[in-house]
Amino acid sequence: MNRTVILGPVTLIMMLLITACAQAGTPEAAVEDYLDALAAKDSARIQTLSCTSWQADAAIEVDSLQTVGTELDSVSCSTTSEDAEGALVNCTGLLKMSYNGEPRELDLSRQTYRVVSEGGEWLVCGYDG
């Protein structure tokens, strides 16, 4: 005997909510989003992408770029390690800056980002080392 099960709207909503409560995103996506917000000088977005203890430092990073032109070039990030404490993420690419027509570049591979899970979201929480 074949039985067809049709999920009711309440059951379907509950399944979606349970799925949404799982860990969102990846550590590398969190860093890429953070770098996008940094290059866009989006203070509000930087705050939502930073762990609680890093939010003041993240605001300083955004403020330090207010008078320069910024652009990300060929950014790609990967998780190098992950444990109960969080994850470490390395990126390649450049943050290109210009001030009064003078170009500068920040090689993103020189930093290792610390990422932690808070409230089910991966958030940037500073640098390792």
DSSP file (Angstrom, degrees, kcal/mol; ACC not computed):
  #  RESIDUE AA STRUCTURE BP1 BP2  ACC     N-H-->O    O-->H-N    N-H-->O    O-->H-N    TCO  KAPPA ALPHA  PHI   PSI    X-CA   Y-CA   Z-CA
    1    1 A M              0   0    0      0, 0.0     2,-0.4     0, 0.0     0, 0.0   0.000 360.0 360.0 360.0 126.1    0.0    0.0    0.0
    2    2 A N        -     0   0    0      2,-0.0     2,-0.5     0, 0.0     0, 0.0  -0.726 360.0-164.3 -88.2 133.9    1.4    3.4   -1.0
    3    3 A R        -     0   0    0     -2,-0.4     2,-0.5     2,-0.0     0, 0.0  -0.977   4.9-155.2-120.4 129.8    0.9    6.2    1.4
    4    4 A T        -     0   0    0     -2,-0.5     2,-0.6     2,-0.0    -2,-0.0  -0.887   7.5-155.1-103.2 129.1    1.4    9.8    0.4
    5    5 A V        -     0   0    0     -2,-0.5     2,-0.6     2,-0.0    -2,-0.0  -0.913   5.8-166.1-107.3 124.7    2.3   12.2    3.1
    6    6 A I        -     0   0    0     -2,-0.6     2,-0.4     0, 0.0    -2,-0.0  -0.944  18.3-133.6-110.9 124.3    1.4   15.8    2.6
    7    7 A L        -     0   0    0     -2,-0.6    -2,-0.0     4,-0.1     0, 0.0  -0.597  18.4-134.5 -78.7 131.2    3.0   18.3    4.9
    8    8 A G     >  -     0   0    0     -2,-0.4     4,-2.4     1,-0.1     5,-0.2  -0.357  27.4-103.4 -76.4 165.1    0.7   20.9    6.3
    9    9 A P  H  > S+     0   0    0      0, 0.0     4,-2.3     0, 0.0     5,-0.2   0.853 120.6  51.8 -60.2 -36.6    1.7   24.5    6.5
   10   10 A V  H  > S+     0   0    0      2,-0.2     4,-2.3     1,-0.2     5,-0.2   0.927 110.9  47.3 -67.4 -44.0    2.4   24.4   10.2
   11   11 A T  H  > S+     0   0    0      1,-0.2     4,-2.2     2,-0.2    -1,-0.2   0.910 112.3  50.3 -62.5 -42.7    4.7   21.4    9.8
   12   12 A L  H  X S+     0   0    0     -4,-2.4     4,-2.1     2,-0.2    -2,-0.2   0.907 110.6  48.9 -63.0 -43.1    6.5   23.0    6.9
   13   13 A I  H  X S+     0   0    0     -4,-2.3     4,-2.3     1,-0.2    -1,-0.2   0.908 110.1  51.8 -63.8 -42.2    7.1   26.2    8.8
   14   14 A M  H  X S+     0   0    0     -4,-2.3     4,-2.3     1,-0.2    -1,-0.2   0.900 108.9  50.4 -62.3 -40.6    8.4   24.3   11.7
   15   15 A M  H  X S+     0   0    0     -4,-2.2     4,-2.1     1,-0.2    -1,-0.2   0.900 110.7  49.5 -64.5 -40.4   10.9   22.4    9.5
   16   16 A L  H  X S+     0   0    0     -4,-2.1     4,-2.3     2,-0.2    -2,-0.2   0.897 110.5  50.2 -65.9 -39.8   12.1   25.7    8.0
   17   17 A L  H  X S+     0   0    0     -4,-2.3     4,-1.4     2,-0.2    -2,-0.2   0.903 109.8  50.2 -65.8 -41.0   12.6   27.3   11.4
   18   18 A I  H  < S+     0   0    0     -4,-2.3     4,-0.5     1,-0.2     3,-0.3   0.920 112.0  48.1 -63.4 -42.6   14.6   24.3   12.6
   19   19 A T  H >< S+     0   0    0     -4,-2.1     3,-1.2     1,-0.2    -2,-0.2   0.891 108.8  54.1 -63.7 -39.7   16.8   24.5    9.5
   20   20 A A  H 3< S+     0   0    0     -4,-2.3    -1,-0.2     1,-0.3    -2,-0.2   0.766  99.9  62.2 -67.1 -25.6   17.2   28.2   10.0
   21   21 A C  T 3< S+     0   0    0     -4,-1.4    -1,-0.3    -3,-0.3    -2,-0.2   0.627  84.2  98.5 -77.6 -12.3   18.5   27.7   13.5
   22   22 A A  S <  S-     0   0    0     -3,-1.2    -3,-0.0    -4,-0.5     2,-0.0  -0.256  99.5 -65.0 -67.8 163.5   21.4   25.7   12.3
   23   23 A Q        -     0   0    0      1,-0.1     2,-0.4    98,-0.1    98,-0.2  -0.277  59.8-137.0 -51.9 123.8   24.8   27.4   12.0
   24   24 A A  B     -a  121   0A   0     96,-2.7    98,-0.8    -3,-0.1    -1,-0.1  -0.703  52.9 -22.6 -91.1 136.4   24.5   30.0    9.3
   25   25 A G  S    S-     0   0    0     -2,-0.4     3,-0.0    96,-0.1     0, 0.0  -0.087  80.7 -78.7  70.1-165.2   27.1   30.5    6.6
   26   26 A T     >  -     0   0    0     96,-0.1     4,-2.0     1,-0.1     5,-0.2  -0.903  32.2-109.9-132.7 160.3   30.8   29.6    6.8
   27   27 A P  H  > S+     0   0    0      0, 0.0     4,-1.9     0, 0.0     5,-0.2   0.911 119.3  50.1 -58.3 -41.9   33.8   31.2    8.5
   28   28 A E  H  > S+     0   0    0      1,-0.2     4,-2.4     2,-0.2     5,-0.2   0.877 108.7  51.7 -67.6 -35.4   35.3   32.2    5.1
   29   29 A A  H  > S+     0   0    0      2,-0.2     4,-2.6     1,-0.2    -1,-0.2   0.878 107.0  54.8 -65.6 -36.4   32.0   33.8    4.0
   30   30 A A  H  X S+     0   0    0     -4,-2.0     4,-2.1     2,-0.2    94,-0.2   0.913 110.3  45.1 -62.7 -42.2   31.9   35.8    7.2
   31   31 A V  H  X S+     0   0    0     -4,-1.9     4,-2.8     2,-0.2    -2,-0.2   0.910 112.1  51.3 -69.1 -41.5   35.3   37.2    6.5
   32   32 A E  H  X S+     0   0    0     -4,-2.4     4,-2.2     2,-0.2    -2,-0.2   0.916 111.7  47.5 -61.2 -42.6   34.5   37.9    2.9
   33   33 A D  H  X S+     0   0    0     -4,-2.6     4,-2.5     2,-0.2    -1,-0.2   0.906 111.3  51.8 -62.5 -41.6   31.3   39.8    4.0
   34   34 A Y  H  X S+     0   0    0     -4,-2.1     4,-2.5     1,-0.2    -2,-0.2   0.927 110.3  47.7 -60.4 -46.6   33.3   41.7    6.6
   35   35 A L  H  X S+     0   0    0     -4,-2.8     4,-2.6     2,-0.2    -1,-0.2   0.877 110.4  52.5 -64.9 -37.6   35.9   42.7    4.0
   36   36 A D  H  X S+     0   0    0     -4,-2.2     4,-1.9     2,-0.2    -1,-0.2   0.933 111.8  45.8 -60.7 -45.8   33.1   43.8    1.6
   37   37 A A  H  X>S+     0   0    0     -4,-2.5     5,-2.6     2,-0.2     4,-0.5   0.875 112.0  52.2 -65.9 -37.0   31.6   46.0    4.3
   38   38 A L  H ><5S+     0   0    0     -4,-2.5     3,-1.0     2,-0.2    -2,-0.2   0.941 110.5  46.6 -63.3 -48.0   35.0   47.4    5.2
   39   39 A A  H 3<5S+     0   0    0     -4,-2.6    31,-0.2     1,-0.3    -1,-0.2   0.837 113.9  48.8 -64.6 -32.2   35.7   48.4    1.6
   40   40 A A  H 3<5S-     0   0    0     -4,-1.9    -1,-0.3    -5,-0.2    -2,-0.2   0.537 107.9-129.9 -81.7  -6.6   32.2   49.9    1.4
   41   41 A K  T <<5 +     0   0    0     -3,-1.0     2,-1.1    -4,-0.5    -3,-0.2   0.880  47.5 164.1  57.3  41.0   32.9   51.7    4.7
   42   42 A D     >< -     0   0    0     -5,-2.6     4,-2.4     1,-0.2    -1,-0.2  -0.737  16.4-178.7 -94.3  90.9   29.6   50.4    6.0
   43   43 A S  H  > S+     0   0    0     -2,-1.1     4,-1.7     1,-0.2    -1,-0.2   0.875  79.9  51.1 -59.4 -42.2   29.8   51.0    9.7
   44   44 A A  H  > S+     0   0    0      1,-0.2     4,-1.3     2,-0.2    -1,-0.2   0.919 112.3  45.8 -65.1 -42.8   26.4   49.5   10.5
   45   45 A R  H  > S+     0   0    0      1,-0.2     4,-1.2     2,-0.2    -2,-0.2   0.893 107.9  57.3 -68.2 -39.6   27.1   46.3    8.5
   46   46 A I  H  < S+     0   0    0     -4,-2.4     3,-0.4     1,-0.2     4,-0.4   0.892 104.1  54.2 -57.3 -39.9   30.6   45.9   10.1
   47   47 A Q  H >< S+     0   0    0     -4,-1.7     3,-0.9     1,-0.2    -1,-0.2   0.894 107.9  48.3 -63.2 -40.0   28.9   45.9   13.5
   48   48 A T  H 3< S+     0   0    0     -4,-1.3    -1,-0.2     1,-0.2    -2,-0.2   0.689 112.4  49.9 -74.9 -16.4   26.6   43.0   12.5
   49   49 A L  T 3< S+     0   0    0     -4,-1.2    75,-2.5    -3,-0.4     2,-0.3   0.378 100.8  79.8 -99.6   2.5   29.5   41.0   11.1
   50   50 A S  B <  S-b  124   0A   0     -3,-0.9    75,-0.2    -4,-0.4     5,-0.1  -0.852  81.8-114.5-113.3 145.3   31.7   41.4   14.2
   51   51 A C    >>  -     0   0    0     73,-2.7     3,-1.4    -2,-0.3     4,-1.0  -0.318  40.8-101.1 -67.7 161.9   31.6   39.6   17.5
   52   52 A T  G >4 S+     0   0    0      1,-0.3     3,-0.7     2,-0.2     4,-0.4   0.879 121.7  49.6 -54.4 -44.4   30.7   41.6   20.5
   53   53 A S  G 34 S+     0   0    0      1,-0.2    -1,-0.3     2,-0.1     4,-0.2   0.636 113.2  47.3 -74.8 -11.9   34.3   42.1   21.7
   54   54 A W  G <> S+     0   0    0     -3,-1.4     4,-2.7    70,-0.2     5,-0.2   0.524  82.8  94.2-103.2  -8.4   35.5   43.2   18.3
   55   55 A Q  H <X S+     0   0    0     -4,-1.0     4,-2.0    -3,-0.7     5,-0.1   0.855  85.4  49.0 -58.4 -40.1   32.8   45.8   17.4
   56   56 A A  H  > S+     0   0    0     -4,-0.4     4,-1.7     2,-0.2    -1,-0.2   0.918 114.0  46.4 -65.8 -42.4   34.8   48.8   18.8
   57   57 A D  H  > S+     0   0    0     -4,-0.2     4,-2.2     1,-0.2    -2,-0.2   0.885 110.4  53.4 -66.5 -38.3   37.9   47.7   16.8
   58   58 A A  H  X S+     0   0    0     -4,-2.7     4,-2.2     1,-0.2    -1,-0.2   0.894 106.7  52.5 -62.9 -39.9   35.9   47.1   13.7
   59   59 A A  H  X S+     0   0    0     -4,-2.0     4,-2.6    -5,-0.2    -1,-0.2   0.887 108.1  51.3 -63.0 -38.6   34.4   50.6   14.0
   60   60 A I  H  X S+     0   0    0     -4,-1.7     4,-2.2     2,-0.2    -2,-0.2   0.901 107.3  53.4 -64.5 -41.1   38.0   52.0   14.2
   61   61 A E  H  X S+     0   0    0     -4,-2.2     4,-0.6     2,-0.2    -2,-0.2   0.930 111.5  45.1 -59.6 -45.3   38.9   50.1   11.0
   62   62 A V  H >< S+     0   0    0     -4,-2.2     3,-1.4     1,-0.2     4,-0.3   0.930 112.0  52.0 -64.1 -45.2   36.0   51.6    9.1
   63   63 A D  H >< S+     0   0    0     -4,-2.6     3,-1.3     1,-0.3     4,-0.3   0.858 102.0  60.5 -59.8 -35.7   36.8   55.1   10.4
   64   64 A S  H 3< S+     0   0    0     -4,-2.2    -1,-0.3     1,-0.3     3,-0.2   0.688 106.3  47.7 -67.9 -16.2   40.4   54.8    9.3
   65   65 A L  T X< S+     0   0    0     -3,-1.4     3,-1.6    -4,-0.6    -1,-0.3   0.405  79.5 101.9-102.4   1.6   39.3   54.3    5.7
   66   66 A Q  T <  S+     0   0    0     -3,-1.3    -1,-0.1    -4,-0.3    -2,-0.1   0.795  84.8  43.4 -60.3 -30.9   36.8   57.2    5.6
   67   67 A T  T 3  S+     0   0    0     -4,-0.3     2,-0.3    -3,-0.2    -1,-0.3   0.351 105.5  73.3 -99.6   7.2   39.1   59.6    3.7
   68   68 A V  S <  S-     0   0    0     -3,-1.6     2,-0.3    31,-0.1    31,-0.2  -0.885  81.1-115.6-120.1 152.1   40.5   57.1    1.2
   69   69 A G  E     -C   98   0A   0     29,-2.8    29,-1.7    -2,-0.3     2,-0.4  -0.654  39.1-164.7 -77.5 140.8   39.0   55.4   -1.9
   70   70 A T  E     +C   97   0A   0     -2,-0.3     2,-0.3   -31,-0.2    27,-0.2  -0.963  18.2 165.8-133.8 148.3   38.8   51.7   -1.4
   71   71 A E  E     -C   96   0A   0     25,-1.9    25,-3.5    -2,-0.4     2,-0.3  -0.947  28.1-131.6-158.3 136.2   38.2   48.7   -3.6
   72   72 A L  E     -C   95   0A   0     -2,-0.3     2,-0.4    23,-0.2    23,-0.2  -0.707  21.7-162.1 -89.0 143.6   38.7   44.9   -3.1
   73   73 A D  E     -C   94   0A   0     21,-2.6    21,-2.4    -2,-0.3    -2,-0.0  -0.971  62.1 -24.8-132.8 118.8   40.6   43.0   -5.8
   74   74 A S  E    S-     0   0A   0     -2,-0.4     2,-0.4    19,-0.2    -1,-0.1   0.870  77.4-177.3  54.9  48.0   40.5   39.2   -6.3
   75   75 A V  E     +     0   0A   0     18,-0.1     2,-0.3    19,-0.1    18,-0.2  -0.624  11.3 163.3 -82.5 131.9   39.5   38.3   -2.7
   76   76 A S  E     -C   92   0A   0     16,-1.7    16,-2.6    -2,-0.4     2,-0.3  -0.969  14.3-165.7-146.0 131.1   39.2   34.7   -1.8
   77   77 A C  E     -C   91   0A   0     -2,-0.3     2,-0.3    14,-0.2    14,-0.2  -0.873   5.6-175.4-120.9 151.5   39.1   33.3    1.7
   78   78 A S  E     -C   90   0A   0     12,-2.8    12,-2.5    -2,-0.3     2,-0.4  -0.997  30.1-114.2-144.1 146.1   39.5   29.8    3.1
   79   79 A T  E     -C   89   0A   0     -2,-0.3    10,-0.3    10,-0.2     3,-0.1  -0.657  25.3-176.2 -78.5 126.3   39.3   28.3    6.6
   80   80 A T  E     +     0   0A   0      8,-2.9     2,-0.3    -2,-0.4     9,-0.2   0.734  68.8   0.2 -96.7 -26.5   42.7   27.0    7.8
   81   81 A S  E     -C   88   0A   0      7,-1.3     7,-2.5     2,-0.0    -1,-0.3  -0.980  58.6-170.8-158.5 153.6   41.5   25.5   11.1
   82   82 A E  E     +C   87   0A   0     -2,-0.3     5,-0.2     5,-0.2     2,-0.2  -0.984  18.1 146.1-148.7 134.0   38.3   25.1   13.1
   83   83 A D  E >   -C   86   0A   0      3,-3.0     3,-0.9    -2,-0.3    -2,-0.0  -0.783  65.4 -68.4-148.1-167.3   37.6   24.0   16.6
   84   84 A A  T 3  S+     0   0    0      1,-0.2     3,-0.1    -2,-0.2     0, 0.0   0.751 128.6  56.1 -64.0 -24.3   35.3   24.6   19.5
   85   85 A E  T 3  S-     0   0    0      1,-0.2     2,-0.3    31,-0.1    -1,-0.2   0.732 120.8 -94.2 -79.5 -24.1   36.8   28.0   20.0
   86   86 A G  E <   -C   83   0A   0     -3,-0.9    -3,-3.0    30,-0.1     2,-0.3  -0.998  48.0 -64.9 145.6-147.5   36.1   29.2   16.5
   87   87 A A  E     -CD  82 115A   0     28,-3.0    28,-2.7    -2,-0.3     2,-0.4  -0.958  23.7-135.1-142.4 157.9   38.0   29.2   13.2
   88   88 A L  E     -CD  81 114A   0     -7,-2.5    -8,-2.9    -2,-0.3    -7,-1.3  -0.963  24.8-167.2-114.3 135.1   41.0   30.8   11.6
   89   89 A V  E     -CD  79 113A   0     24,-2.4    24,-2.9    -2,-0.4     2,-0.4  -0.978   7.7-164.8-128.5 131.9   40.6   32.2    8.0
   90   90 A N  E     -CD  78 112A   0    -12,-2.5   -12,-2.8    -2,-0.4     2,-0.3  -0.893  11.2-165.3-111.3 146.7   43.2   33.3    5.5
   91   91 A C  E     -C   77   0A   0     20,-0.6     2,-0.3    17,-0.5   -14,-0.2  -0.902  10.2-151.0-127.3 156.4   42.4   35.3    2.5
   92   92 A T  E     +C   76   0A   0    -16,-2.6   -16,-1.7    -2,-0.3     2,-0.2  -0.844  53.9  62.4-116.7 162.4   44.2   36.2   -0.7
   93   93 A G  E    S-     0   0A   0     -2,-0.3    15,-2.2   -18,-0.2    16,-0.5  -0.635  72.7 -81.4 115.9-175.2   43.7   39.4   -2.7
   94   94 A L  E     -CE  73 107A   0    -21,-2.4   -21,-2.6    -2,-0.2     2,-0.7  -0.941   8.1-144.0-131.9 148.3   44.1   43.1   -2.1
   95   95 A L  E     -CE  72 106A   0     11,-2.2    11,-2.1    -2,-0.3     2,-0.4  -0.955  32.6-155.8-103.7 107.4   42.4   46.0   -0.5
   96   96 A K  E     -CE  71 105A   0    -25,-3.5   -25,-1.9    -2,-0.7     2,-0.3  -0.708  15.1-178.4 -89.1 134.6   43.3   48.8   -2.9
   97   97 A M  E     -CE  70 104A   0      7,-3.1     7,-3.1    -2,-0.4     2,-0.4  -0.930  11.4-167.0-130.1 152.4   43.2   52.3   -1.5
   98   98 A S  E     -CE  69 103A   0    -29,-1.7   -29,-2.8    -2,-0.3     2,-0.4  -0.995   4.7-178.2-141.9 139.0   43.9   55.7   -2.9
   99   99 A Y  E >  S- E   0 102A   0      3,-1.9     3,-2.1    -2,-0.4   -31,-0.1  -0.978  78.5 -15.2-137.0 120.9   44.4   59.1   -1.2
  100  100 A N  T 3  S-     0   0    0     -2,-0.4    -1,-0.1     1,-0.3   -32,-0.0   0.875 129.3 -53.9  51.6  40.6   44.9   62.2   -3.2
  101  101 A G  T 3  S+     0   0    0      1,-0.2    -1,-0.3     0, 0.0    -3,-0.0   0.438 110.5 124.6  78.3  -0.8   45.6   60.1   -6.3
  102  102 A E  E <   -E   99   0A   0     -3,-2.1    -3,-1.9     1,-0.0    -1,-0.2  -0.834  54.6-140.1 -96.4 116.5   48.3   58.1   -4.6
  103  103 A P  E     +E   98   0A   0      0, 0.0     2,-0.3     0, 0.0    -5,-0.2  -0.468  23.0 176.4 -79.1 145.6   47.6   54.4   -4.7
  104  104 A R  E     -E   97   0A   0     -7,-3.1    -7,-3.1    -2,-0.2     2,-0.4  -0.960  11.7-154.6-138.4 155.0   48.2   52.0   -1.8
  105  105 A E  E     -E   96   0A   0     -2,-0.3     2,-0.6    -9,-0.2    -9,-0.2  -0.998   7.0-155.1-135.7 139.7   47.5   48.3   -1.5
  106  106 A L  E     -E   95   0A   0    -11,-2.1   -11,-2.2    -2,-0.4     2,-0.7  -0.962  19.8-139.4-111.4 116.0   47.0   46.1    1.5
  107  107 A D  E >   -E   94   0A   0     -2,-0.6     3,-1.6   -13,-0.2   -13,-0.2  -0.652   9.6-157.8 -76.0 111.7   47.9   42.4    0.9
  108  108 A L  G >  S+     0   0    0    -15,-2.2     3,-1.4    -2,-0.7   -17,-0.5   0.679  83.5  73.6 -68.6 -17.1   45.1   40.5    2.6
  109  109 A S  G 3  S+     0   0    0    -16,-0.5    -1,-0.3     1,-0.3   -17,-0.1   0.593  81.6  72.8 -73.2  -7.7   47.2   37.4    2.9
  110  110 A R  G <  S+     0   0    0     -3,-1.6     2,-0.4   -20,-0.0    -1,-0.3   0.569  92.5  65.4 -82.3  -7.6   49.3   39.0    5.6
  111  111 A Q    <   -     0   0    0     -3,-1.4   -20,-0.6   -20,-0.2     2,-0.5  -0.892  63.3-156.3-115.6 144.4   46.4   38.7    8.1
  112  112 A T  E     -D   90   0A   0     16,-0.4    16,-3.0    -2,-0.4     2,-0.3  -0.991  23.5-142.9-113.5 122.7   44.8   35.6    9.7
  113  113 A Y  E     -DF  89 127A   0    -24,-2.9   -24,-2.4    -2,-0.5     2,-0.5  -0.676   1.0-141.2 -90.6 136.1   41.2   36.4   10.8
  114  114 A R  E     -D   88   0A   0     12,-2.5    11,-3.5    -2,-0.3     2,-0.4  -0.831  22.6-172.6 -91.4 132.1   39.7   34.9   14.0
  115  115 A V  E     -DF  87 124A   0    -28,-2.7   -28,-3.0    -2,-0.5     2,-0.3  -0.987   3.2-176.5-128.9 135.3   36.1   34.0   13.5
  116  116 A V  E     - F   0 123A   0      7,-2.6     7,-3.1    -2,-0.4     2,-0.6  -0.865  27.8-114.3-128.0 162.5   33.7   32.8   16.3
  117  117 A S  E     + F   0 122A   0     -2,-0.3     2,-0.4     5,-0.2     5,-0.2  -0.876  36.4 168.6 -99.5 122.4   30.1   31.6   16.4
  118  118 A E  E >  S- F   0 121A   0      3,-2.5     3,-1.5    -2,-0.6    -2,-0.0  -0.992  72.1  -9.3-131.9 125.0   27.7   33.9   18.3
  119  119 A G  T 3  S-     0   0    0     -2,-0.4     3,-0.1     1,-0.3    -1,-0.1   0.807 129.1 -55.8  61.2  30.0   24.0   33.4   18.2
  120  120 A G  T 3  S+     0   0    0      1,-0.3   -96,-2.7   -97,-0.1     2,-0.4   0.556 116.9 106.6  81.0   7.2   24.4   30.8   15.4
  121  121 A E  E <  S-aF  24 118A   0     -3,-1.5    -3,-2.5   -98,-0.2     2,-0.5  -0.933  71.6-122.6-119.8 142.9   26.3   33.2   13.1
  122  122 A W  E     - F   0 117A   0    -98,-0.8     2,-0.4    -2,-0.4    -5,-0.2  -0.733  38.3-176.3 -80.1 128.6   30.0   33.2   12.2
  123  123 A L  E     - F   0 116A   0     -7,-3.1    -7,-2.6    -2,-0.5   -73,-0.2  -0.977  30.2-111.7-131.7 140.7   31.4   36.6   13.1
  124  124 A V  E     +bF  50 115A   0    -75,-2.5   -73,-2.7    -2,-0.4    -9,-0.3  -0.504  32.7 178.2 -68.5 135.8   34.8   38.2   12.7
  125  125 A C  E     -     0   0A   0    -11,-3.5     2,-0.3     1,-0.4   -10,-0.1  -0.111  48.6 -78.3-136.2  36.8   36.5   38.6   16.0
  126  126 A G  E     -     0   0A   0    -12,-0.2   -12,-2.5   -72,-0.1    -1,-0.4  -0.675  62.9 -49.0 109.5-159.3   39.9   40.1   15.3
  127  127 A Y  E     - F   0 113A   0    -14,-0.3     2,-0.5    -2,-0.3   -14,-0.2  -0.870  43.8-118.8-121.3 151.6   43.2   38.7   14.0
  128  128 A D              0   0    0    -16,-3.0   -16,-0.4    -2,-0.3    -2,-0.0  -0.785 360.0 360.0 -91.6 129.7   45.3   35.8   15.1
  129  129 A G              0   0    0     -2,-0.5    -1,-0.2   -18,-0.1   -18,-0.0   0.436 360.0 360.0  82.5 360.0   48.8   36.6   16.3
